[in-house]
Amino acid sequence: MTGTQGALFLLVLAAPATLLEGVTGWVFCAAAAALGLMALLLNSQGSLGRAWDNIRPAAPLAAVLVGIPLLQLVPFAPSSLTSPIWDQASRALQADIGRSVSLDRGATVSSLAGVLALVALAATTALIARDRQRAARLFQAACFATLMMIGLLLAGDWLPLIGSDRGPALGVLGSLGLVMAAALGSAAFAGRTRAASSSVDRRVGLVLCGLMAATGLLAQASGLRLAGVLVAAIGIVLCVLAARSPVPRFGTRTALGITAVLTLLAVGLVLPPGRDAVLALASAQSDRPGATMATQDAQRMLSETPPLGTGVGSFDTLAALYAAPASRTPPSAATKVYVEYGPVGAIILLAVGLFLVLKLVAGAARRGRDRHYSACAAALLVVLGAQSLWSTGPANLAPQIVLAVLVGVGLAQRRSADA
């Protein structure tokens, strides 16, 4: 466990390197996948069983994120699930070239590898963070990584290796940083947590809280957007309420009931694809107005999306058929997810995501101390999901890594180690 634990800490601290242009993102994903495999092979069956009990609420989300791309790669899918582009190409070539849901199988395989790496990272974190001291250190490592990410993005004008399009990722990381600061502050001033922590740990937490709050505000100020500020505020309130207030305890049945009701509301808004909610998604005010595709192009793309999408990672390929070369960026991350996973896949993702948020809140309600970990993870999921409605930042690998680590910590700490 010691070797795996040290490797995970180093990997989390190395996450800011994924902002550099080049192959650093792929190197990180390969390292995360290798670490997950190493943790699976080196840990006992008992440890893996206890870890499974903790991460089980996230299993539906992981299954959907991995399962839908696998279905999209099936070479001969029913015509009702595939894009009409395959028929057009077959007629032009006068040959049956086969039809899969994915329009770009190579991009789908590549994106699937990235998803598997993030799932491995979250699962490994949940395995290691069951101990409260290790959970605290991993949370702090994620905070330091976020600070470095924001610093690199703010200094991007002087660092030629950082991509020129830094605004969306910076805004999302700023919101995440503010929620993490709220979690640190809640822990520092919680009675039972304060009594169980040393004065040094409490000072470190307060200093880190101040740094996270300051850099988060600085990141928000660099691209001030009212919706981003409001979502960050909602995330802070949710985190503090779940971490400090006497939230009523509820179980899996209640979580499933709430998820079902909210999902049915979403189905009414999103299906069929011509509904107003989908058109609003296409015309959302993006945080990248100069490069964003025209509203009518996005609406046409969304309205023609098959039930299971056009393949994870295929948006750029499809955008080349719908939009001008200078404006092929999606209006938002949610638009990208809708096109790549399809309306059915997007609804399923929403449902399993809501269920995970509720189970994390339920875990926070059950804990007497250290409840801020689960509360923070739930708030981060809400913030990232909300910001995906107008920002492309959530599609960036850097905030996804932060989220994977902190969701892993939140899952590990939703139950006491003695339970």
DOTORKE-142130 format. One record per residue (C-alpha): x, y, z; residue in three letters. Coordinates in nm, 2 decimals. Layout:
N
+--------+--------+--------+-----+
:     xx :     yy :     zz :  aa :
+--------+--------+--------+-----+
:      X :      Y :      Z : ALA :
...
+--------+--------+--------+-----+
//
This chain:
419
+--------+--------+--------+-----+
:     xx :     yy :     zz :  aa :
+--------+--------+--------+-----+
:   0.00 :   0.00 :   0.00 : MET :
:   0.29 :   0.24 :   0.08 : THR :
:   0.42 :   0.23 :  -0.28 : GLY :
:   0.08 :   0.28 :  -0.43 : THR :
:   0.00 :   0.56 :  -0.18 : GLN :
:   0.33 :   0.75 :  -0.27 : GLY :
:   0.27 :   0.70 :  -0.64 : ALA :
:  -0.08 :   0.84 :  -0.61 : LEU :
:   0.04 :   1.15 :  -0.42 : PHE :
:   0.30 :   1.22 :  -0.68 : LEU :
:   0.05 :   1.17 :  -0.96 : LEU :
:  -0.19 :   1.41 :  -0.81 : VAL :
:   0.08 :   1.67 :  -0.76 : LEU :
:   0.19 :   1.62 :  -1.13 : ALA :
:  -0.16 :   1.68 :  -1.26 : ALA :
:  -0.09 :   2.05 :  -1.35 : PRO :
:   0.14 :   1.92 :  -1.62 : ALA :
:  -0.16 :   1.82 :  -1.82 : THR :
:  -0.22 :   2.18 :  -1.90 : LEU :
:   0.10 :   2.19 :  -2.11 : LEU :
:   0.07 :   2.13 :  -2.48 : GLU :
:   0.19 :   1.80 :  -2.61 : GLY :
:   0.16 :   1.44 :  -2.49 : VAL :
:   0.15 :   1.52 :  -2.11 : THR :
:  -0.22 :   1.44 :  -2.09 : GLY :
:  -0.16 :   1.10 :  -2.24 : TRP :
:   0.13 :   1.03 :  -2.02 : VAL :
:  -0.08 :   1.12 :  -1.71 : PHE :
:  -0.37 :   0.89 :  -1.82 : CYS :
:  -0.13 :   0.60 :  -1.88 : ALA :
:   0.02 :   0.65 :  -1.54 : ALA :
:  -0.32 :   0.67 :  -1.38 : ALA :
:  -0.43 :   0.35 :  -1.55 : ALA :
:  -0.11 :   0.17 :  -1.45 : ALA :
:  -0.15 :   0.29 :  -1.09 : LEU :
:  -0.51 :   0.15 :  -1.09 : GLY :
:  -0.39 :  -0.19 :  -1.21 : LEU :
:  -0.11 :  -0.19 :  -0.96 : MET :
:  -0.35 :  -0.12 :  -0.68 : ALA :
:  -0.58 :  -0.39 :  -0.80 : LEU :
:  -0.30 :  -0.65 :  -0.80 : LEU :
:  -0.12 :  -0.55 :  -0.48 : LEU :
:  -0.41 :  -0.51 :  -0.24 : ASN :
:  -0.58 :  -0.79 :  -0.05 : SER :
:  -0.93 :  -0.92 :  -0.12 : GLN :
:  -1.05 :  -0.77 :   0.21 : GLY :
:  -0.92 :  -0.42 :   0.12 : SER :
:  -1.07 :  -0.44 :  -0.23 : LEU :
:  -1.41 :  -0.55 :  -0.08 : GLY :
:  -1.42 :  -0.26 :   0.16 : ARG :
:  -1.32 :  -0.02 :  -0.12 : ALA :
:  -1.60 :  -0.16 :  -0.33 : TRP :
:  -1.86 :  -0.10 :  -0.05 : ASP :
:  -1.75 :   0.27 :  -0.06 : ASN :
:  -1.74 :   0.33 :  -0.43 : ILE :
:  -2.05 :   0.13 :  -0.52 : ARG :
:  -2.27 :   0.45 :  -0.56 : PRO :
:  -2.03 :   0.56 :  -0.84 : ALA :
:  -2.04 :   0.23 :  -1.02 : ALA :
:  -2.35 :   0.32 :  -1.23 : PRO :
:  -2.18 :   0.64 :  -1.35 : LEU :
:  -1.86 :   0.45 :  -1.43 : ALA :
:  -2.06 :   0.18 :  -1.61 : ALA :
:  -2.23 :   0.44 :  -1.83 : VAL :
:  -1.92 :   0.64 :  -1.91 : LEU :
:  -1.74 :   0.32 :  -2.02 : VAL :
:  -2.04 :   0.11 :  -2.15 : GLY :
:  -2.18 :   0.36 :  -2.40 : ILE :
:  -1.85 :   0.41 :  -2.59 : PRO :
:  -1.81 :   0.04 :  -2.61 : LEU :
:  -2.16 :   0.01 :  -2.76 : LEU :
:  -2.07 :   0.29 :  -3.00 : GLN :
:  -1.78 :   0.09 :  -3.13 : LEU :
:  -1.99 :  -0.22 :  -3.24 : VAL :
:  -1.93 :  -0.24 :  -3.61 : PRO :
:  -2.28 :  -0.32 :  -3.73 : PHE :
:  -2.54 :  -0.12 :  -3.53 : ALA :
:  -2.91 :  -0.09 :  -3.61 : PRO :
:  -2.98 :   0.20 :  -3.85 : SER :
:  -3.21 :   0.36 :  -3.59 : SER :
:  -2.91 :   0.41 :  -3.37 : LEU :
:  -2.66 :   0.54 :  -3.63 : THR :
:  -2.61 :   0.87 :  -3.81 : SER :
:  -2.75 :   0.91 :  -4.16 : PRO :
:  -2.40 :   1.00 :  -4.27 : ILE :
:  -2.32 :   0.63 :  -4.30 : TRP :
:  -2.59 :   0.58 :  -4.56 : ASP :
:  -2.47 :   0.88 :  -4.75 : GLN :
:  -2.11 :   0.75 :  -4.75 : ALA :
:  -2.22 :   0.40 :  -4.86 : SER :
:  -2.42 :   0.54 :  -5.15 : ARG :
:  -2.13 :   0.76 :  -5.26 : ALA :
:  -1.89 :   0.47 :  -5.25 : LEU :
:  -2.15 :   0.23 :  -5.39 : GLN :
:  -2.04 :  -0.02 :  -5.12 : ALA :
:  -2.15 :  -0.12 :  -4.77 : ASP :
:  -1.88 :   0.02 :  -4.55 : ILE :
:  -2.06 :  -0.09 :  -4.23 : GLY :
:  -2.21 :   0.13 :  -3.97 : ARG :
:  -2.12 :   0.19 :  -3.61 : SER :
:  -2.27 :   0.45 :  -3.38 : VAL :
:  -1.94 :   0.62 :  -3.37 : SER :
:  -1.85 :   0.83 :  -3.67 : LEU :
:  -1.48 :   0.84 :  -3.56 : ASP :
:  -1.38 :   0.50 :  -3.41 : ARG :
:  -1.03 :   0.61 :  -3.34 : GLY :
:  -1.14 :   0.92 :  -3.15 : ALA :
:  -1.39 :   0.71 :  -2.95 : THR :
:  -1.12 :   0.45 :  -2.86 : VAL :
:  -0.89 :   0.74 :  -2.75 : SER :
:  -1.16 :   0.90 :  -2.54 : SER :
:  -1.25 :   0.57 :  -2.38 : LEU :
:  -0.89 :   0.52 :  -2.27 : ALA :
:  -0.91 :   0.86 :  -2.10 : GLY :
:  -1.23 :   0.78 :  -1.93 : VAL :
:  -1.09 :   0.45 :  -1.80 : LEU :
:  -0.78 :   0.64 :  -1.67 : ALA :
:  -1.01 :   0.88 :  -1.47 : LEU :
:  -1.22 :   0.59 :  -1.34 : VAL :
:  -0.90 :   0.41 :  -1.23 : ALA :
:  -0.77 :   0.73 :  -1.06 : LEU :
:  -1.10 :   0.78 :  -0.86 : ALA :
:  -1.11 :   0.41 :  -0.76 : ALA :
:  -0.75 :   0.41 :  -0.65 : THR :
:  -0.81 :   0.73 :  -0.45 : THR :
:  -1.11 :   0.57 :  -0.28 : ALA :
:  -0.90 :   0.26 :  -0.19 : LEU :
:  -0.62 :   0.46 :  -0.03 : ILE :
:  -0.83 :   0.74 :   0.13 : ALA :
:  -1.02 :   0.52 :   0.36 : ARG :
:  -0.78 :   0.62 :   0.64 : ASP :
:  -0.87 :   0.97 :   0.75 : ARG :
:  -0.50 :   1.09 :   0.76 : GLN :
:  -0.44 :   0.97 :   0.41 : ARG :
:  -0.77 :   1.13 :   0.30 : ALA :
:  -0.65 :   1.46 :   0.45 : ALA :
:  -0.32 :   1.44 :   0.27 : ARG :
:  -0.48 :   1.36 :  -0.06 : LEU :
:  -0.73 :   1.64 :  -0.02 : PHE :
:  -0.44 :   1.88 :   0.05 : GLN :
:  -0.25 :   1.74 :  -0.25 : ALA :
:  -0.55 :   1.81 :  -0.47 : ALA :
:  -0.56 :   2.16 :  -0.33 : CYS :
:  -0.20 :   2.22 :  -0.41 : PHE :
:  -0.25 :   2.08 :  -0.76 : ALA :
:  -0.54 :   2.31 :  -0.82 : THR :
:  -0.34 :   2.61 :  -0.70 : LEU :
:  -0.06 :   2.52 :  -0.94 : MET :
:  -0.31 :   2.48 :  -1.23 : MET :
:  -0.47 :   2.82 :  -1.16 : ILE :
:  -0.12 :   2.97 :  -1.14 : GLY :
:  -0.01 :   2.82 :  -1.47 : LEU :
:  -0.32 :   2.94 :  -1.64 : LEU :
:  -0.29 :   3.29 :  -1.50 : LEU :
:   0.08 :   3.30 :  -1.62 : ALA :
:  -0.01 :   3.16 :  -1.96 : GLY :
:   0.09 :   3.48 :  -2.14 : ASP :
:   0.45 :   3.42 :  -2.02 : TRP :
:   0.45 :   3.04 :  -2.07 : LEU :
:   0.44 :   2.95 :  -2.44 : PRO :
:   0.37 :   2.58 :  -2.36 : LEU :
:   0.03 :   2.67 :  -2.22 : ILE :
:  -0.25 :   2.67 :  -2.47 : GLY :
:  -0.39 :   3.00 :  -2.58 : SER :
:  -0.75 :   2.91 :  -2.49 : ASP :
:  -0.72 :   2.93 :  -2.11 : ARG :
:  -1.03 :   3.11 :  -2.01 : GLY :
:  -1.28 :   2.82 :  -1.98 : PRO :
:  -1.05 :   2.60 :  -1.77 : ALA :
:  -0.95 :   2.89 :  -1.55 : LEU :
:  -1.31 :   2.98 :  -1.47 : GLY :
:  -1.40 :   2.62 :  -1.38 : VAL :
:  -1.09 :   2.57 :  -1.17 : LEU :
:  -1.17 :   2.90 :  -0.99 : GLY :
:  -1.51 :   2.77 :  -0.90 : SER :
:  -1.37 :   2.44 :  -0.78 : LEU :
:  -1.11 :   2.62 :  -0.58 : GLY :
:  -1.38 :   2.83 :  -0.40 : LEU :
:  -1.58 :   2.52 :  -0.31 : VAL :
:  -1.27 :   2.34 :  -0.18 : MET :
:  -1.19 :   2.65 :   0.03 : ALA :
:  -1.54 :   2.62 :   0.18 : ALA :
:  -1.48 :   2.26 :   0.26 : ALA :
:  -1.14 :   2.34 :   0.43 : LEU :
:  -1.30 :   2.62 :   0.63 : GLY :
:  -1.59 :   2.40 :   0.74 : SER :
:  -1.34 :   2.14 :   0.86 : ALA :
:  -1.13 :   2.39 :   1.04 : ALA :
:  -1.42 :   2.53 :   1.24 : PHE :
:  -1.61 :   2.21 :   1.30 : ALA :
:  -1.60 :   2.11 :   1.67 : GLY :
:  -1.54 :   1.74 :   1.65 : ARG :
:  -1.29 :   1.77 :   1.36 : THR :
:  -1.11 :   2.04 :   1.55 : ARG :
:  -1.09 :   1.83 :   1.86 : ALA :
:  -0.95 :   1.53 :   1.67 : ALA :
:  -0.69 :   1.73 :   1.47 : SER :
:  -0.36 :   1.87 :   1.59 : SER :
:  -0.30 :   2.25 :   1.60 : SER :
:  -0.05 :   2.21 :   1.31 : VAL :
:  -0.30 :   2.04 :   1.09 : ASP :
:  -0.56 :   2.30 :   1.17 : ARG :
:  -0.32 :   2.59 :   1.08 : ARG :
:  -0.23 :   2.42 :   0.76 : VAL :
:  -0.59 :   2.38 :   0.68 : GLY :
:  -0.66 :   2.75 :   0.75 : LEU :
:  -0.37 :   2.86 :   0.54 : VAL :
:  -0.47 :   2.64 :   0.25 : LEU :
:  -0.83 :   2.76 :   0.29 : CYS :
:  -0.71 :   3.12 :   0.25 : GLY :
:  -0.49 :   3.04 :  -0.05 : LEU :
:  -0.77 :   2.85 :  -0.22 : MET :
:  -1.02 :   3.13 :  -0.16 : ALA :
:  -0.78 :   3.40 :  -0.29 : ALA :
:  -0.67 :   3.21 :  -0.61 : THR :
:  -1.03 :   3.11 :  -0.67 : GLY :
:  -1.15 :   3.47 :  -0.66 : LEU :
:  -0.86 :   3.58 :  -0.87 : LEU :
:  -0.94 :   3.31 :  -1.13 : ALA :
:  -1.31 :   3.42 :  -1.13 : GLN :
:  -1.21 :   3.79 :  -1.16 : ALA :
:  -0.99 :   3.72 :  -1.46 : SER :
:  -1.30 :   3.63 :  -1.67 : GLY :
:  -1.58 :   3.77 :  -1.46 : LEU :
:  -1.91 :   3.60 :  -1.56 : ARG :
:  -2.22 :   3.64 :  -1.34 : LEU :
:  -2.34 :   3.28 :  -1.40 : ALA :
:  -2.01 :   3.14 :  -1.30 : GLY :
:  -2.01 :   3.34 :  -0.98 : VAL :
:  -2.36 :   3.23 :  -0.90 : LEU :
:  -2.28 :   2.86 :  -0.96 : VAL :
:  -1.97 :   2.89 :  -0.74 : ALA :
:  -2.19 :   3.05 :  -0.46 : ALA :
:  -2.44 :   2.77 :  -0.49 : ILE :
:  -2.16 :   2.51 :  -0.46 : GLY :
:  -2.02 :   2.69 :  -0.15 : ILE :
:  -2.36 :   2.70 :   0.01 : VAL :
:  -2.43 :   2.33 :  -0.07 : LEU :
:  -2.09 :   2.23 :   0.06 : CYS :
:  -2.13 :   2.42 :   0.39 : VAL :
:  -2.48 :   2.30 :   0.45 : LEU :
:  -2.39 :   1.94 :   0.39 : ALA :
:  -2.08 :   1.97 :   0.60 : ALA :
:  -2.21 :   2.17 :   0.89 : ARG :
:  -2.59 :   2.15 :   0.91 : SER :
:  -2.79 :   1.86 :   1.06 : PRO :
:  -2.90 :   1.72 :   0.72 : VAL :
:  -3.17 :   1.45 :   0.76 : PRO :
:  -3.04 :   1.10 :   0.70 : ARG :
:  -3.18 :   0.92 :   0.40 : PHE :
:  -3.11 :   0.59 :   0.23 : GLY :
:  -3.08 :   0.45 :  -0.11 : THR :
:  -3.45 :   0.42 :  -0.18 : ARG :
:  -3.50 :   0.79 :  -0.11 : THR :
:  -3.20 :   0.88 :  -0.33 : ALA :
:  -3.35 :   0.66 :  -0.61 : LEU :
:  -3.69 :   0.82 :  -0.57 : GLY :
:  -3.55 :   1.18 :  -0.59 : ILE :
:  -3.33 :   1.08 :  -0.89 : THR :
:  -3.63 :   0.92 :  -1.07 : ALA :
:  -3.85 :   1.24 :  -1.03 : VAL :
:  -3.57 :   1.48 :  -1.14 : LEU :
:  -3.48 :   1.25 :  -1.44 : THR :
:  -3.84 :   1.24 :  -1.55 : LEU :
:  -3.85 :   1.62 :  -1.55 : LEU :
:  -3.53 :   1.62 :  -1.76 : ALA :
:  -3.68 :   1.37 :  -2.01 : VAL :
:  -3.98 :   1.60 :  -2.06 : GLY :
:  -3.74 :   1.89 :  -2.13 : LEU :
:  -3.49 :   1.71 :  -2.35 : VAL :
:  -3.69 :   1.45 :  -2.55 : LEU :
:  -3.75 :   1.48 :  -2.84 : PRO :
:  -3.45 :   1.67 :  -2.96 : PRO :
:  -3.65 :   1.95 :  -3.10 : GLY :
:  -3.77 :   2.06 :  -2.76 : ARG :
:  -3.70 :   2.41 :  -2.64 : ASP :
:  -3.44 :   2.29 :  -2.38 : ALA :
:  -3.23 :   2.14 :  -2.65 : VAL :
:  -3.26 :   2.46 :  -2.87 : LEU :
:  -3.16 :   2.67 :  -2.57 : ALA :
:  -2.86 :   2.44 :  -2.52 : LEU :
:  -2.75 :   2.52 :  -2.87 : ALA :
:  -2.79 :   2.89 :  -2.83 : SER :
:  -2.63 :   2.92 :  -2.49 : ALA :
:  -2.39 :   3.21 :  -2.45 : GLN :
:  -2.05 :   3.04 :  -2.47 : SER :
:  -1.74 :   3.15 :  -2.29 : ASP :
:  -1.55 :   3.13 :  -2.62 : ARG :
:  -1.77 :   3.35 :  -2.85 : PRO :
:  -1.50 :   3.40 :  -3.12 : GLY :
:  -1.46 :   3.04 :  -3.21 : ALA :
:  -1.81 :   2.90 :  -3.12 : THR :
:  -2.02 :   2.75 :  -3.40 : MET :
:  -2.32 :   2.94 :  -3.51 : ALA :
:  -2.65 :   2.88 :  -3.32 : THR :
:  -2.82 :   2.74 :  -3.63 : GLN :
:  -2.54 :   2.50 :  -3.70 : ASP :
:  -2.55 :   2.38 :  -3.34 : ALA :
:  -2.92 :   2.34 :  -3.34 : GLN :
:  -2.91 :   2.14 :  -3.66 : ARG :
:  -2.64 :   1.91 :  -3.52 : MET :
:  -2.84 :   1.86 :  -3.20 : LEU :
:  -3.17 :   1.79 :  -3.38 : SER :
:  -3.00 :   1.52 :  -3.60 : GLU :
:  -2.82 :   1.35 :  -3.31 : THR :
:  -2.90 :   0.97 :  -3.29 : PRO :
:  -3.03 :   0.83 :  -2.96 : PRO :
:  -2.68 :   0.71 :  -2.85 : LEU :
:  -2.49 :   1.00 :  -3.01 : GLY :
:  -2.23 :   1.00 :  -3.28 : THR :
:  -1.94 :   0.86 :  -3.07 : GLY :
:  -1.75 :   0.98 :  -2.77 : VAL :
:  -1.47 :   1.21 :  -2.90 : GLY :
:  -1.63 :   1.25 :  -3.24 : SER :
:  -1.75 :   1.61 :  -3.20 : PHE :
:  -1.46 :   1.77 :  -3.39 : ASP :
:  -1.51 :   1.52 :  -3.68 : THR :
:  -1.88 :   1.60 :  -3.70 : LEU :
:  -1.84 :   1.97 :  -3.66 : ALA :
:  -1.64 :   1.98 :  -3.98 : ALA :
:  -1.95 :   1.88 :  -4.16 : LEU :
:  -2.18 :   2.13 :  -4.00 : TYR :
:  -1.97 :   2.45 :  -3.93 : ALA :
:  -1.71 :   2.68 :  -4.09 : ALA :
:  -1.35 :   2.60 :  -4.01 : PRO :
:  -1.31 :   2.90 :  -3.78 : ALA :
:  -1.61 :   2.82 :  -3.57 : SER :
:  -1.62 :   2.45 :  -3.48 : ARG :
:  -1.60 :   2.48 :  -3.10 : THR :
:  -1.92 :   2.36 :  -2.92 : PRO :
:  -2.12 :   2.62 :  -2.73 : PRO :
:  -2.07 :   2.43 :  -2.41 : SER :
:  -1.95 :   2.10 :  -2.27 : ALA :
:  -2.31 :   1.99 :  -2.23 : ALA :
:  -2.36 :   2.03 :  -2.60 : THR :
:  -2.06 :   1.82 :  -2.67 : LYS :
:  -2.19 :   1.55 :  -2.43 : VAL :
:  -2.53 :   1.56 :  -2.59 : TYR :
:  -2.39 :   1.51 :  -2.94 : VAL :
:  -2.14 :   1.24 :  -2.84 : GLU :
:  -2.36 :   1.04 :  -2.60 : TYR :
:  -2.69 :   1.12 :  -2.76 : GLY :
:  -3.02 :   1.23 :  -2.59 : PRO :
:  -3.06 :   0.88 :  -2.43 : VAL :
:  -2.70 :   0.87 :  -2.31 : GLY :
:  -2.72 :   1.22 :  -2.17 : ALA :
:  -3.03 :   1.15 :  -1.97 : ILE :
:  -2.87 :   0.83 :  -1.83 : ILE :
:  -2.56 :   1.03 :  -1.74 : LEU :
:  -2.77 :   1.29 :  -1.57 : LEU :
:  -2.96 :   1.02 :  -1.37 : ALA :
:  -2.65 :   0.84 :  -1.24 : VAL :
:  -2.48 :   1.17 :  -1.17 : GLY :
:  -2.77 :   1.28 :  -0.96 : LEU :
:  -2.78 :   0.95 :  -0.77 : PHE :
:  -2.40 :   0.99 :  -0.69 : LEU :
:  -2.45 :   1.34 :  -0.56 : VAL :
:  -2.74 :   1.23 :  -0.34 : LEU :
:  -2.54 :   0.93 :  -0.20 : LYS :
:  -2.25 :   1.16 :  -0.12 : LEU :
:  -2.48 :   1.40 :   0.06 : VAL :
:  -2.63 :   1.10 :   0.25 : ALA :
:  -2.28 :   1.00 :   0.34 : GLY :
:  -2.20 :   1.34 :   0.48 : ALA :
:  -2.52 :   1.34 :   0.68 : ALA :
:  -2.42 :   1.00 :   0.83 : ARG :
:  -2.07 :   1.12 :   0.94 : ARG :
:  -2.00 :   1.30 :   1.26 : GLY :
:  -1.66 :   1.43 :   1.16 : ARG :
:  -1.48 :   1.44 :   0.83 : ASP :
:  -1.81 :   1.50 :   0.66 : ARG :
:  -1.67 :   1.78 :   0.46 : HIS :
:  -1.50 :   1.54 :   0.22 : TYR :
:  -1.83 :   1.39 :   0.09 : SER :
:  -2.00 :   1.73 :   0.10 : ALA :
:  -1.72 :   1.88 :  -0.11 : CYS :
:  -1.74 :   1.60 :  -0.37 : ALA :
:  -2.12 :   1.64 :  -0.40 : ALA :
:  -2.08 :   2.02 :  -0.44 : ALA :
:  -1.81 :   1.99 :  -0.70 : LEU :
:  -2.02 :   1.75 :  -0.91 : LEU :
:  -2.31 :   2.00 :  -0.90 : VAL :
:  -2.08 :   2.30 :  -0.99 : VAL :
:  -1.91 :   2.11 :  -1.28 : LEU :
:  -2.25 :   1.99 :  -1.41 : GLY :
:  -2.40 :   2.34 :  -1.40 : ALA :
:  -2.10 :   2.51 :  -1.56 : GLN :
:  -2.11 :   2.26 :  -1.84 : SER :
:  -2.43 :   2.43 :  -1.96 : LEU :
:  -2.24 :   2.74 :  -2.09 : TRP :
:  -1.87 :   2.66 :  -2.06 : SER :
:  -1.64 :   2.42 :  -2.24 : THR :
:  -1.41 :   2.42 :  -1.93 : GLY :
:  -1.55 :   2.10 :  -1.78 : PRO :
:  -1.44 :   1.91 :  -2.09 : ALA :
:  -1.08 :   2.00 :  -2.00 : ASN :
:  -0.87 :   1.72 :  -1.85 : LEU :
:  -0.73 :   1.93 :  -1.56 : ALA :
:  -1.06 :   1.99 :  -1.37 : PRO :
:  -1.17 :   1.63 :  -1.45 : GLN :
:  -0.86 :   1.51 :  -1.26 : ILE :
:  -0.93 :   1.73 :  -0.96 : VAL :
:  -1.29 :   1.60 :  -0.96 : LEU :
:  -1.19 :   1.24 :  -0.99 : ALA :
:  -0.95 :   1.26 :  -0.69 : VAL :
:  -1.20 :   1.45 :  -0.47 : LEU :
:  -1.49 :   1.22 :  -0.56 : VAL :
:  -1.26 :   0.93 :  -0.46 : GLY :
:  -1.19 :   1.09 :  -0.13 : VAL :
:  -1.55 :   1.17 :  -0.07 : GLY :
:  -1.66 :   0.81 :  -0.15 : LEU :
:  -1.39 :   0.67 :   0.08 : ALA :
:  -1.50 :   0.90 :   0.37 : GLN :
:  -1.87 :   0.87 :   0.34 : ARG :
:  -1.85 :   0.59 :   0.59 : ARG :
:  -1.64 :   0.56 :   0.90 : SER :
:  -1.33 :   0.34 :   0.87 : ALA :
:  -1.47 :   0.14 :   1.16 : ASP :
:  -1.81 :   0.08 :   0.99 : ALA :
+--------+--------+--------+-----+
//
